[in-house]
Amino acid sequence: MQRVKRRLARKRGGERVAEKKQHMDARLREAETALQAAREWAQVTLNSIGDAVITTDLASQVTYLNRVAEALTGWSSEDASGKPLDQVLMLIDGQTLEPAANPARRAMEENRTVGLAINCVLVRKDGSQLLIEDSAAPIHDHAGLLQGAVIVFHDACHSPAHSSRLAYQAQHDALTELPNRALFNERLTRAIGLAKRHQHQAALLFMDLDAFKAINDSLGHAIGDCLLQSVAGRLTHCVRSTDTICRQGGDEFVVLLSEIDKPQDAVRIAEKILATLAEAHAINQHELHVTASIGVSIYPDHGSDEFTLLNNADTAMYHAKKSGRNKYQLFNADMNAVKIQNNNLESQLHLALEADALFLDFQPRIDLATGYMVSAEALVRWRNPTLGLMQPSAFLPVAEARGLMVPIGYWVLGEACRRMQAWRREGGDIVPIAVNMSAMQLRDTSLPARVAEILARTGLEAHFLELEISEEDLIQLHTDASISTLRELSRMGIRIAIDDFGNGRASLNQLQHFPIDTVNLAPCFASGMCYNPQSNVFTKALIGFLKDLSLCVNAKGVETLAQRNYLALQGCNGAQGFWLSRPLSATHFRLLLDPEQANTRLCSLSPRRS
């Protein structure tokens, strides 16, 4: 009986276990169904939203893409699964085009939500590009353990923020964030309208930085850009919030003073800007000094429309720069007459170059120890069809301002070499000729090749050519590229000279960086040394110092016998000036080179004998 009871109990127990298992299986199927439904619902939800969604695991490998992500990346979720995120979501910086940081990796490393970089561009599977924006966040399980990352992004081209950013960029300079020309012109038009309606004045300050190019060339564009940003920042502190500052381009800025009571208000702002900019700019461990030239025009005195006001402010700025830089000039009507004249001169100079209408004079130089001519300086001349023979000081500044110094410089170089070789073929006993070179020419890295081509074409040896650089240009040329160019010219056998030394701001220390053979002392040394004891001592010491550096020393501007004798006494090598000889035409200079005219003298000059 007991055995039967135990069998019945086991049977009932088995039935309960089976029933419990069936119940558990049913619950599991329900859970799986619910989970599948949840997954499907989540997928439907993710596919229904307007943003792209990509998830990754801890190794930054893709685990999922929703439909928007598939459309934006060009990858299907199936193809992308298991691939590195950088391959599926390839991001670059829209400005530099360099690869952008992986947002998922950063979100996991920092365990927080992070935004995508500004100007982030998605490179799609087909290579096309798309600007995107939004964020990435870490994914945690129910226990709070990190499981991966999710990136949510969308096409930024149509977002309000992007539209606003595009509108801002369209109206502002990318480097300084100042208003650009388009926005400035709009505000200038508005300011003129308000000034006309309310019977008040407005002013324009057209500003150009002095010698900015020298800083930009010597220290690099990155430093130059930082300096422009520093200038822009200082300008904003010099004006009211109702005024407008515009970067016109390069190192040019324009300031609109929308309302002033009198012209002196604009002058006061110009003086404030000059003083503010003159203070040292600390840029990347460099202490930079920069000045500005400012032209000022007033509405309605100097123009009633935008073009006239800008043009007149620009004209006044040119006069400020010409008058010595770090200055301002208020526009006046006479300036326009000068500008018109300069425009005419520019047109005529173009024609003169095309017609080969320029010509050269030659001023001899003597050896102070022997009295014989040892070299000469080539001086460009121009007989203007309407104004007659013009001094170089009358047309070369216009040529420099209008970008004609380079073609004129190469013409002088070619003509001097051609003349010398022609004289030698005629039997002349030629001497080296010095030719002035502008800073613009010396910035041309092709200069050595062009000089070599001229020498080869004319057949002249390099040692008969000397290139002169003014001291002021030498300061601007203190760059690796310019020094390399001069060294290459020196290796060719061409002599290099500093001209008018003592007029500028070059330091004696700079001489060691350049391959200099000769120093031409400025005329102020010759004119002052016979009458000023202090100048006398300084000139003597300077000549001795330069000779200790194994440099040949020539004095320019020698106009008296006393000056000539004193220079010889101090050991100066050579001299040039009106007392010795005025500049001679090519015909008269040729006479000094004739070996059969050995007894010919011109202001005590003797031709150099072989």
C-alpha positions as CSV (number, residue, x, y, z in Angstrom):
1,M,0.0,0.0,0.0
2,Q,2.8,2.4,0.9
3,R,4.5,1.6,-2.4
4,V,1.3,2.6,-4.4
5,K,1.2,5.9,-2.5
6,R,4.8,6.7,-3.3
7,R,4.2,6.0,-7.0
8,L,1.1,8.2,-7.1
9,A,3.1,11.0,-5.3
10,R,6.0,10.7,-7.9
11,K,3.5,10.9,-10.7
12,R,1.8,14.0,-9.3
13,G,5.3,15.6,-8.7
14,G,6.3,14.9,-12.3
15,E,3.1,16.4,-13.5
16,R,3.7,19.5,-11.4
17,V,7.3,19.8,-12.8
18,A,6.0,19.4,-16.3
19,E,3.3,21.9,-15.7
20,K,5.9,24.3,-14.2
21,K,8.2,23.8,-17.2
22,Q,5.4,24.5,-19.6
23,H,4.6,27.6,-17.7
24,M,8.2,28.8,-17.8
25,D,8.5,28.0,-21.5
26,A,5.4,30.0,-22.1
27,R,6.8,33.0,-20.1
28,L,10.1,32.7,-22.0
29,R,8.2,32.8,-25.3
30,E,6.2,35.8,-24.1
31,A,9.5,37.5,-23.0
32,E,11.1,36.8,-26.3
33,T,8.1,38.0,-28.2
34,A,8.0,41.1,-26.0
35,L,11.8,41.6,-26.5
36,Q,11.4,41.2,-30.3
37,A,8.5,43.5,-30.2
38,A,10.6,46.0,-28.3
39,R,13.5,45.6,-30.7
40,E,11.2,46.1,-33.6
41,W,9.5,49.0,-31.9
42,A,12.9,50.5,-31.1
43,Q,14.0,50.0,-34.7
44,V,10.8,51.5,-36.1
45,T,11.3,54.4,-33.7
46,L,14.9,54.9,-34.7
47,N,14.0,54.6,-38.3
48,S,11.2,57.1,-37.9
49,I,13.2,60.0,-36.4
50,G,14.9,62.6,-38.6
51,D,18.4,62.1,-37.2
52,A,21.0,59.5,-38.2
53,V,21.9,57.1,-35.4
54,I,25.0,54.9,-35.3
55,T,26.0,52.6,-32.4
56,T,29.4,51.1,-31.7
57,D,30.9,48.6,-29.3
58,L,33.8,49.3,-26.9
59,A,36.3,48.8,-29.8
60,S,34.6,51.5,-31.8
61,Q,33.2,48.9,-34.3
62,V,29.8,49.7,-35.8
63,T,26.9,47.6,-34.4
64,Y,23.9,49.4,-35.9
65,L,22.8,52.1,-38.4
66,N,19.3,53.4,-38.7
67,R,17.8,54.3,-42.1
68,V,18.8,57.9,-42.0
69,A,22.4,57.0,-41.1
70,E,22.3,54.5,-44.1
71,A,21.1,57.3,-46.4
72,L,23.6,59.9,-45.1
73,T,26.7,57.6,-45.0
74,G,25.9,55.5,-48.0
75,W,26.5,52.3,-46.0
76,S,23.8,49.7,-45.2
77,S,23.6,48.6,-41.6
78,E,24.4,45.0,-42.7
79,D,27.5,46.0,-44.6
80,A,28.7,48.4,-41.9
81,S,28.2,46.0,-39.0
82,G,31.6,45.1,-37.5
83,K,33.6,47.6,-39.4
84,P,35.6,50.4,-37.7
85,L,33.6,53.5,-37.1
86,D,36.3,55.7,-38.9
87,Q,35.6,53.7,-42.1
88,V,31.8,54.1,-42.0
89,L,31.7,57.6,-40.4
90,M,34.7,59.2,-42.0
91,L,35.0,62.8,-40.7
92,I,37.2,65.6,-41.8
93,D,37.6,69.3,-40.8
94,G,35.8,71.4,-43.4
95,Q,38.4,74.1,-43.3
96,T,41.7,72.2,-43.0
97,L,40.5,69.0,-44.7
98,E,42.4,67.1,-42.1
99,P,40.9,64.0,-40.4
100,A,38.6,65.0,-37.5
101,A,38.6,63.3,-34.1
102,N,36.4,60.2,-33.7
103,P,33.4,61.4,-31.5
104,A,32.5,57.9,-30.2
105,R,36.0,57.2,-28.9
106,R,36.0,60.6,-27.2
107,A,32.6,60.1,-25.7
108,M,33.7,56.7,-24.2
109,E,37.1,58.0,-23.0
110,E,35.5,61.0,-21.2
111,N,32.3,59.1,-20.3
112,R,30.1,62.0,-21.3
113,T,28.1,63.5,-24.2
114,V,30.3,65.4,-26.6
115,G,29.5,67.6,-29.6
116,L,30.9,67.1,-33.0
117,A,33.6,69.5,-34.1
118,I,32.5,72.7,-35.8
119,N,32.7,72.5,-39.6
120,C,32.6,68.7,-39.4
121,V,32.3,67.1,-42.8
122,L,31.2,63.5,-43.5
123,V,32.9,61.8,-46.4
124,R,30.3,59.4,-47.7
125,K,30.9,55.9,-49.1
126,D,30.9,57.3,-52.7
127,G,33.4,60.0,-51.8
128,S,30.9,62.9,-51.7
129,Q,31.0,65.2,-48.8
130,L,28.2,66.5,-46.4
131,L,28.4,69.0,-43.6
132,I,26.9,67.4,-40.4
133,E,26.4,68.4,-36.8
134,D,25.2,67.0,-33.4
135,S,26.7,64.8,-30.7
136,A,28.0,61.4,-29.4
137,A,27.3,59.8,-26.1
138,P,28.4,56.6,-24.1
139,I,26.1,53.6,-23.8
140,H,25.8,51.8,-20.4
141,D,24.1,48.6,-19.4
142,H,21.6,48.2,-16.5
143,A,24.6,47.9,-14.1
144,G,26.1,51.1,-15.3
145,L,29.0,49.4,-17.2
146,L,30.2,51.0,-20.4
147,Q,29.1,49.0,-23.5
148,G,29.8,51.3,-26.4
149,A,28.7,54.7,-27.9
150,V,25.9,56.1,-29.9
151,I,26.4,59.0,-32.5
152,V,23.4,61.1,-33.4
153,F,23.8,63.5,-36.3
154,H,22.0,65.2,-39.2
155,D,22.6,67.1,-42.3
156,A,23.6,70.6,-41.1
157,C,23.1,72.4,-44.4
158,H,19.5,73.1,-43.7
159,S,19.6,73.7,-40.0
160,P,18.8,77.1,-38.6
161,A,22.1,77.3,-36.8
162,H,24.0,76.5,-40.0
163,S,21.9,79.0,-42.0
164,S,22.8,81.6,-39.3
165,R,26.4,80.7,-39.4
166,L,26.5,80.9,-43.2
167,A,24.8,84.3,-43.1
168,Y,27.5,85.5,-40.6
169,Q,30.3,84.1,-42.7
170,A,29.0,85.8,-45.8
171,Q,29.2,89.2,-44.1
172,H,32.4,88.8,-42.0
173,D,36.1,88.4,-42.6
174,A,37.2,84.8,-41.7
175,L,40.5,85.8,-40.1
176,T,39.5,88.8,-38.0
177,E,35.7,88.3,-37.8
178,L,35.4,92.0,-38.7
179,P,32.6,93.0,-41.2
180,N,33.7,92.4,-44.8
181,R,33.3,94.7,-47.7
182,A,29.7,93.6,-48.4
183,L,28.5,94.4,-44.9
184,F,30.6,97.5,-44.7
185,N,29.2,98.9,-47.9
186,E,25.7,98.3,-46.6
187,R,26.4,100.1,-43.4
188,L,28.2,103.0,-45.2
189,T,25.1,103.5,-47.4
190,R,22.9,103.5,-44.3
191,A,25.2,106.0,-42.5
192,I,25.2,108.4,-45.5
193,G,21.4,108.2,-45.6
194,L,21.1,109.0,-41.9
195,A,23.7,111.7,-42.1
196,K,21.8,113.4,-44.9
197,R,18.5,113.1,-43.2
198,H,19.6,114.4,-39.8
199,Q,22.1,116.9,-41.1
200,H,25.2,115.5,-39.4
201,Q,28.6,114.3,-40.6
202,A,30.2,110.9,-41.0
203,A,33.8,110.0,-41.6
204,L,35.9,107.2,-43.2
205,L,39.4,106.3,-42.1
206,F,41.3,104.3,-44.7
207,M,44.2,102.6,-43.0
208,D,47.2,100.6,-44.4
209,L,49.8,99.0,-42.1
210,D,53.4,100.2,-42.7
211,A,56.0,97.5,-43.5
212,F,53.6,94.7,-42.7
213,K,54.9,92.7,-45.7
214,A,58.4,92.7,-44.1
215,I,57.0,91.0,-41.0
216,N,54.8,88.6,-42.9
217,D,57.8,87.6,-45.2
218,S,60.3,87.3,-42.4
219,L,58.3,85.5,-39.7
220,G,55.7,83.7,-41.8
221,H,52.1,84.0,-42.7
222,A,50.9,82.5,-39.4
223,I,52.6,85.2,-37.4
224,G,51.3,87.8,-39.9
225,D,47.8,86.5,-39.4
226,C,48.1,86.8,-35.6
227,L,49.3,90.3,-36.0
228,L,46.3,91.2,-38.1
229,Q,44.0,89.7,-35.5
230,S,45.8,91.8,-32.8
231,V,45.4,94.9,-34.9
232,A,41.7,94.2,-35.4
233,G,41.2,93.7,-31.7
234,R,42.9,97.1,-30.9
235,L,40.9,98.9,-33.5
236,T,37.6,97.8,-31.9
237,H,38.7,99.4,-28.6
238,C,39.3,102.7,-30.4
239,V,35.8,103.3,-31.7
240,R,32.2,103.2,-30.5
241,S,29.9,100.2,-30.8
242,T,27.9,102.1,-33.4
243,D,30.9,102.5,-35.6
244,T,32.1,99.9,-38.1
245,I,35.6,98.4,-38.8
246,C,36.1,96.5,-42.0
247,R,39.1,94.6,-43.2
248,Q,39.3,95.5,-46.9
249,G,41.8,92.8,-47.6
250,G,45.5,92.1,-46.9
251,D,46.7,94.7,-44.3
252,E,44.1,97.3,-45.2
253,F,41.3,98.4,-42.8
254,V,38.5,100.9,-43.1
255,V,36.8,102.6,-40.1
256,L,33.3,104.1,-40.5
257,L,32.5,106.7,-37.9
258,S,28.7,106.8,-38.5
259,E,28.1,110.1,-36.8
260,I,30.5,113.0,-35.9
261,D,30.0,116.7,-35.0
262,K,33.1,118.0,-36.7
263,P,36.2,116.7,-38.7
264,Q,38.3,117.1,-35.6
265,D,36.4,114.1,-34.1
266,A,37.7,111.9,-36.9
267,V,41.2,113.3,-36.5
268,R,41.1,112.5,-32.8
269,I,40.2,108.8,-33.6
270,A,43.0,108.6,-36.1
271,E,45.5,109.8,-33.6
272,K,44.1,107.4,-31.0
273,I,44.5,104.5,-33.5
274,L,48.1,105.5,-34.4
275,A,49.0,105.6,-30.7
276,T,47.3,102.3,-29.9
277,L,48.8,100.4,-32.8
278,A,52.3,101.7,-32.1
279,E,52.5,99.8,-28.8
280,A,54.3,96.5,-29.1
281,H,52.3,93.4,-30.1
282,A,53.2,90.2,-28.3
283,I,52.8,87.4,-30.9
284,N,54.2,83.9,-30.2
285,Q,57.2,85.1,-28.2
286,H,57.8,87.9,-30.7
287,E,57.5,91.5,-29.7
288,L,56.3,93.1,-33.0
289,H,56.1,96.8,-33.8
290,V,53.8,98.0,-36.5
291,T,52.7,101.5,-37.5
292,A,49.9,102.6,-39.9
293,S,49.2,105.3,-42.5
294,I,45.6,106.7,-42.3
295,G,43.6,108.7,-44.8
296,V,40.5,110.5,-43.6
297,S,37.5,111.7,-45.7
298,I,34.4,113.4,-44.3
299,Y,30.8,113.3,-45.5
300,P,29.6,115.6,-47.1
301,D,32.7,117.7,-47.4
302,H,34.8,115.2,-49.3
303,G,32.0,113.3,-51.1
304,S,28.3,112.5,-51.0
305,D,28.4,108.9,-52.1
306,E,30.2,105.7,-51.0
307,F,32.6,105.4,-53.9
308,T,33.9,109.0,-53.7
309,L,34.3,108.9,-49.9
310,L,36.3,105.6,-50.1
311,N,38.4,106.8,-53.0
312,N,39.2,110.1,-51.3
313,A,40.1,108.4,-48.0
314,D,42.4,106.0,-50.0
315,T,44.0,109.0,-51.7
316,A,44.6,110.7,-48.4
317,M,46.2,107.5,-47.0
318,Y,48.6,107.4,-49.9
319,H,49.7,110.9,-49.1
320,A,50.1,110.0,-45.4
321,K,52.4,107.0,-46.4
322,K,54.3,109.2,-48.8
323,S,54.9,111.9,-46.1
324,G,56.8,109.5,-43.8
325,R,54.3,106.8,-42.6
326,N,52.8,106.5,-39.1
327,K,50.8,109.6,-39.9
328,Y,47.3,110.5,-40.9
329,Q,46.2,112.9,-43.6
330,L,42.8,114.7,-44.0
331,F,41.7,114.7,-47.6
332,N,41.9,117.9,-49.6
333,A,41.0,118.6,-53.2
334,D,44.7,119.1,-54.3
335,M,45.3,115.5,-53.6
336,N,43.1,114.5,-56.4
337,A,45.2,116.5,-58.8
338,V,48.3,114.6,-57.7
339,K,46.4,111.3,-58.0
340,I,45.4,112.2,-61.6
341,Q,48.9,113.2,-62.4
342,N,50.2,109.9,-60.9
343,N,47.7,107.9,-63.0
344,N,48.9,109.7,-66.1
345,L,52.5,109.0,-65.2
346,E,51.7,105.3,-64.6
347,S,50.1,105.1,-68.1
348,Q,53.1,106.9,-69.7
349,L,55.6,104.7,-67.8
350,H,53.9,101.6,-69.2
351,L,54.2,103.0,-72.7
352,A,57.8,104.0,-72.1
353,L,58.7,100.5,-71.1
354,E,57.0,99.0,-74.1
355,A,58.7,101.5,-76.4
356,D,62.1,101.2,-74.8
357,A,62.0,105.0,-74.1
358,L,63.9,104.9,-70.8
359,F,67.7,105.5,-70.9
360,L,70.7,105.4,-68.5
361,D,73.2,107.9,-67.3
362,F,76.4,106.8,-65.5
363,Q,78.1,108.5,-62.5
364,P,81.8,107.5,-62.1
365,R,83.4,106.4,-58.8
366,I,87.0,106.9,-58.1
367,D,89.6,105.1,-56.0
368,L,90.6,107.8,-53.4
369,A,94.2,106.4,-53.2
370,T,94.9,106.7,-57.0
371,G,92.3,109.1,-58.4
372,Y,91.4,106.6,-61.1
373,M,87.8,105.6,-62.0
374,V,87.2,102.1,-60.8
375,S,83.4,101.7,-61.2
376,A,80.2,103.6,-62.0
377,E,76.6,103.7,-61.0
378,A,73.8,103.2,-63.6
379,L,71.0,105.8,-63.1
380,V,67.7,105.4,-64.9
381,R,66.3,108.5,-66.7
382,W,63.1,109.3,-68.5
383,R,62.2,112.0,-71.0
384,N,58.5,112.3,-70.5
385,P,56.7,113.2,-73.8
386,T,54.8,116.1,-72.1
387,L,56.8,117.0,-69.0
388,G,60.3,116.6,-70.5
389,L,63.3,115.2,-68.6
390,M,62.1,114.0,-65.2
391,Q,64.2,113.4,-62.1
392,P,64.0,109.8,-60.8
393,S,62.6,111.1,-57.6
394,A,59.6,112.4,-59.6
395,F,58.6,109.1,-61.3
396,L,60.2,106.2,-59.3
397,P,57.9,106.6,-56.3
398,V,54.9,106.3,-58.6
399,A,56.5,103.3,-60.2
400,E,57.0,101.7,-56.8
401,A,53.4,102.4,-55.7
402,R,51.9,101.1,-58.9
403,G,54.0,97.9,-59.1
404,L,56.3,98.9,-62.0
405,M,59.6,98.8,-60.1
406,V,60.2,95.2,-61.0
407,P,60.0,95.6,-64.8
408,I,61.9,98.9,-64.7
409,G,64.6,97.2,-62.5
410,Y,65.0,94.3,-65.0
411,W,65.2,96.8,-67.9
412,V,68.0,98.8,-66.1
413,L,69.9,95.6,-65.4
414,G,69.6,94.3,-69.0
415,E,70.5,97.7,-70.5
416,A,73.5,98.2,-68.3
417,C,74.9,94.8,-69.2
418,R,74.2,95.3,-72.9
419,R,75.9,98.7,-72.9
420,M,79.0,97.4,-71.1
421,Q,79.4,94.5,-73.5
422,A,78.9,96.7,-76.5
423,W,81.6,99.2,-75.3
424,R,84.0,96.3,-74.7
425,R,83.4,95.0,-78.3
426,E,84.2,98.6,-79.4
427,G,87.5,98.3,-77.5
428,G,86.5,100.2,-74.4
429,D,88.3,99.5,-71.1
430,I,85.1,98.8,-69.1
431,V,84.7,99.0,-65.3
432,P,82.1,97.4,-63.1
433,I,78.7,99.0,-63.1
434,A,76.4,99.2,-60.0
435,V,72.7,98.7,-60.5
436,N,70.1,99.5,-57.9
437,M,67.7,96.7,-57.0
438,S,64.3,97.2,-55.4
439,A,63.0,95.1,-52.4
440,M,60.3,93.8,-54.7
441,Q,62.9,92.4,-57.1
442,L,64.9,90.8,-54.3
443,R,61.8,89.0,-53.0
444,D,61.6,87.3,-56.4
445,T,63.1,83.9,-55.9
446,S,63.7,83.7,-59.7
447,L,66.1,86.7,-59.6
448,P,69.4,84.7,-59.7
449,A,68.1,82.8,-62.8
450,R,67.0,86.0,-64.5
451,V,70.3,87.7,-63.8
452,A,72.1,84.6,-65.1
453,E,70.0,84.7,-68.3
454,I,70.8,88.4,-68.8
455,L,74.5,87.8,-68.4
456,A,74.4,84.8,-70.7
457,R,72.5,86.8,-73.3
458,T,74.8,89.8,-73.3
459,G,78.0,87.8,-72.8
460,L,79.1,89.9,-69.8
461,E,81.1,88.3,-66.9
462,A,79.4,88.4,-63.5
463,H,82.3,90.3,-61.8
464,F,81.5,93.4,-63.9
465,L,78.1,93.7,-62.2
466,E,77.3,95.1,-58.7
467,L,73.8,95.0,-57.2
468,E,73.0,97.8,-54.7
469,I,70.3,97.4,-52.0
470,S,69.2,100.5,-50.1
471,E,69.5,100.3,-46.3
472,E,65.8,100.7,-45.9
473,D,65.1,97.7,-48.2
474,L,67.8,95.7,-46.3
475,I,65.7,95.9,-43.2
476,Q,62.6,94.6,-45.0
477,L,64.7,91.8,-46.7
478,H,65.9,90.2,-43.4
479,T,64.4,86.9,-44.3
480,D,65.8,83.4,-45.0
481,A,64.6,83.5,-48.6
482,S,66.1,86.9,-49.4
483,I,69.4,86.0,-47.7
484,S,69.5,82.8,-49.8
485,T,68.8,84.8,-53.0
486,L,71.7,87.2,-52.2
487,R,74.1,84.4,-51.4
488,E,73.2,82.7,-54.7
489,L,74.0,85.9,-56.6
490,S,77.2,86.3,-54.6
491,R,78.3,82.8,-55.6
492,M,77.8,83.7,-59.2
493,G,80.5,86.3,-58.8
494,I,78.3,89.3,-58.6
495,R,79.2,92.0,-56.0
496,I,76.6,93.0,-53.4
497,A,76.5,96.5,-51.9
498,I,74.4,98.3,-49.3
499,D,73.5,101.8,-50.6
500,D,73.0,105.0,-48.6
501,F,74.0,103.3,-45.4
502,G,73.3,105.5,-42.4
503,N,70.0,106.9,-43.7
504,G,67.8,104.0,-42.4
505,R,67.5,101.9,-39.3
506,A,69.6,98.9,-40.1
507,S,71.9,97.8,-37.3
508,L,75.6,96.9,-37.8
509,N,74.7,93.5,-36.5
510,Q,72.6,92.9,-39.6
511,L,75.6,93.2,-41.9
512,Q,76.9,89.8,-40.8
513,H,73.8,88.0,-42.1
514,F,74.2,89.3,-45.7
515,P,76.9,88.5,-48.3
516,I,78.0,92.1,-48.5
517,D,81.1,93.3,-50.4
518,T,80.6,97.1,-50.4
519,V,79.0,99.7,-48.2
520,N,78.1,103.1,-49.8
521,L,77.9,105.7,-47.0
522,A,75.0,108.1,-47.3
523,P,75.7,111.7,-48.4
524,C,75.0,113.0,-44.9
525,F,78.4,111.6,-43.7
526,A,80.4,113.6,-46.4
527,S,78.4,116.8,-45.8
528,G,78.7,116.8,-42.0
529,M,82.2,115.5,-41.2
530,C,84.2,118.6,-42.1
531,Y,82.2,121.0,-39.9
532,N,81.0,118.8,-37.0
533,P,83.7,117.3,-34.8
534,Q,81.3,114.8,-33.4
535,S,80.3,113.7,-36.9
536,N,84.0,113.6,-37.7
537,V,84.8,111.1,-35.0
538,F,81.8,108.9,-35.7
539,T,82.5,108.8,-39.5
540,K,86.2,107.9,-38.8
541,A,85.1,105.1,-36.4
542,L,82.5,103.8,-38.8
543,I,84.9,103.6,-41.7
544,G,87.4,101.8,-39.6
545,F,84.8,99.3,-38.3
546,L,83.6,98.5,-41.8
547,K,87.1,98.0,-43.1
548,D,87.8,95.7,-40.2
549,L,84.9,93.6,-41.6
550,S,86.9,93.4,-44.9
551,L,84.2,95.6,-46.6
552,C,85.0,98.1,-49.3
553,V,83.7,101.6,-48.2
554,N,82.5,104.2,-50.7
555,A,81.3,107.7,-49.8
556,K,78.5,109.3,-51.8
557,G,77.6,112.9,-52.1
558,V,81.2,114.2,-52.2
559,E,80.9,117.9,-53.3
560,T,84.1,119.6,-52.1
561,L,87.9,119.0,-52.3
562,A,88.0,119.1,-48.5
563,Q,85.5,116.2,-48.2
564,R,87.4,114.2,-50.7
565,N,90.8,114.7,-48.9
566,Y,89.3,114.0,-45.5
567,L,87.7,110.7,-46.7
568,A,91.1,109.6,-48.2
569,L,92.8,110.5,-44.9
570,Q,90.4,108.2,-43.0
571,G,91.0,105.3,-45.3
572,C,87.8,105.4,-47.3
573,N,88.2,103.3,-50.4
574,G,86.2,105.2,-52.9
575,A,84.0,108.3,-53.5
576,Q,81.2,109.5,-55.7
577,G,79.7,112.9,-56.0
578,F,79.3,116.1,-58.0
579,W,82.8,117.4,-57.2
580,L,84.2,114.3,-58.9
581,S,81.6,114.0,-61.7
582,R,78.0,114.6,-62.3
583,P,76.0,111.7,-64.0
584,L,77.2,111.4,-67.6
585,S,75.2,110.4,-70.7
586,A,76.2,107.0,-72.2
587,T,78.1,108.9,-74.9
588,H,80.2,111.0,-72.6
589,F,80.8,108.1,-70.2
590,R,82.0,106.0,-73.1
591,L,84.9,108.5,-73.7
592,L,86.3,107.7,-70.2
593,L,86.6,104.1,-71.2
594,D,88.7,104.7,-74.3
595,P,92.2,103.4,-73.8
596,E,93.5,106.0,-76.3
597,Q,92.1,108.8,-74.2
598,A,94.2,108.0,-71.1
599,N,94.9,111.6,-70.4
600,T,91.2,112.6,-70.5
601,R,90.2,114.1,-67.1
602,L,86.7,115.0,-65.9
603,C,86.8,116.6,-62.5
604,S,90.2,115.1,-61.8
605,L,89.0,111.6,-63.0
606,S,91.4,109.3,-64.8
607,P,90.1,106.2,-66.7
608,R,91.0,102.9,-65.1
609,R,94.0,101.3,-66.8
610,S,94.3,97.5,-67.3
